[in-house]
């Protein structure tokens, strides 16, 4: 194979990698936006429950969420992997809502917290 052909393949390969990485970055940014929106909504749920004297934490609701997401998952993630991801998201959401309740909305913005 000539040097020009090898360089061309490498250049094309870099282009493909760049496109794939750009798409992954777009997805990652969308995930961050969705997580932030989720925290905002859960904060509203918490305030509503507080006003109406309802316990914030609802283990039955969390179990339902986890089972529902595993059920609708079409892969390639397994049901257990989806469950693990969302157990982390639920824990993260509770921490963020608790923090925002103590520090005010948006106090945890940025990566330093």
Secondary structure, DSSP 8 states (H G I E B T S, - for coil): --HHHHHHHHHHHHHHHHHHHHHHHHHHHHHHHHHHHHHHHHHHHHHHHHHTT--S--HHHHHHHHHHHHHH--SSS-HHHHHHHHHHHHHHHHHHHHHHHHH-TTTT-SS--
